[in-house]
Amino acid sequence: MKPKAQAILNIDEGEEIACACASAHIPQTGIYKFLAKKTKEGKYQWAHFVQRENGVKEKIYRGETETREQLDEVLAIMNRNLKKFFGTEMRPADYDVYSLDGKKASSRIH
């Protein structure tokens, strides 16, 4: 069965969500979000994007860090720029998890 929407970050068996942050709503822009997972190898893969008011996700940037400290540095850089341009920062936030068939799933560690 085909997923309903393209996932921003796929979590495979043995991986876990390491970080989920979102900004406050920015009028006429949307909400900036930052998601990261810890891989089985101990690295961190992240995605940073804006979710527009109509739900569309745009300006998706992705990367990988070797350590949690490097991941925290990436988030700090993103927040510094958000603060500079919009006066807001991303903070820890709840997130939704879906299975490949588009059904809501548990956010527990795989």
C-alpha positions in Angstrom: 0.0 0.0 0.0 1.3 3.5 -0.9 1.9 6.0 1.9 -0.5 9.0 2.0 2.4 11.5 2.2 6.1 11.6 1.8 7.8 11.1 5.2 10.2 13.8 6.3 12.2 11.3 8.3 11.9 7.5 8.2 12.6 5.6 11.4 13.8 2.0 10.8 14.0 -0.8 13.3 16.7 -0.1 15.9 16.5 3.7 15.4 14.9 6.2 17.6 13.7 9.8 17.5 16.4 12.0 19.0 14.8 15.4 18.7 11.5 17.0 17.6 11.3 20.8 17.8 8.9 23.4 16.3 8.7 27.2 16.3 5.7 29.2 17.2 3.4 30.0 14.2 4.9 32.8 12.1 2.1 34.7 10.3 2.2 34.3 6.5 5.1 31.8 6.8 4.1 28.8 8.9 5.9 26.8 11.4 9.6 25.8 11.3 10.4 22.3 12.4 13.5 20.2 13.2 13.4 16.4 13.4 16.3 14.1 14.1 16.8 10.4 14.6 19.6 8.3 16.1 20.7 5.6 13.8 21.7 2.0 14.7 25.3 3.2 14.1 25.0 6.0 16.6 25.0 8.8 14.1 22.2 11.5 13.9 20.3 12.3 10.8 18.2 15.4 10.8 15.7 17.3 8.7 14.8 21.0 9.0 11.8 22.5 7.1 8.9 24.9 7.2 5.3 23.7 7.2 3.1 26.3 5.5 -0.3 27.3 6.8 -1.9 25.0 4.2 0.1 22.0 5.5 2.6 21.8 2.7 6.2 21.2 3.8 8.8 23.2 2.0 12.5 24.2 2.1 13.5 20.8 3.4 17.2 20.6 4.4 18.8 17.3 5.6 22.1 16.4 7.2 24.0 14.0 9.4 26.2 14.5 12.5 28.5 12.1 14.2 27.6 13.1 17.8 24.7 14.5 19.8 26.8 17.6 20.5 27.1 18.3 16.8 23.3 17.8 16.4 22.7 20.3 19.2 25.0 22.8 17.4 23.0 22.4 14.2 19.8 23.1 16.1 21.4 26.1 17.8 22.5 27.6 14.4 18.9 27.1 13.0 17.5 28.8 16.1 19.9 31.7 15.9 18.7 32.4 12.3 15.1 32.1 13.2 15.6 34.4 16.2 17.4 36.9 13.9 14.7 36.9 11.1 11.5 36.1 12.9 12.1 36.7 16.6 11.3 33.1 17.6 13.0 29.7 18.2 12.2 26.1 17.9 11.4 24.3 21.1 10.7 20.6 21.9 7.4 19.6 20.5 5.1 16.6 20.1 5.2 14.8 16.8 3.1 12.4 14.8 4.2 9.0 13.7 2.6 7.1 10.8 3.1 3.6 9.4 4.0 3.1 5.7 0.3 2.7 4.9 -0.5 6.1 6.4 -2.1 4.9 9.7 -1.2 6.6 12.9 1.4 4.6 14.8 3.0 4.5 18.3 5.9 6.9 18.9 7.7 4.3 21.0 11.3 3.3 20.2 11.5 0.5 17.6 
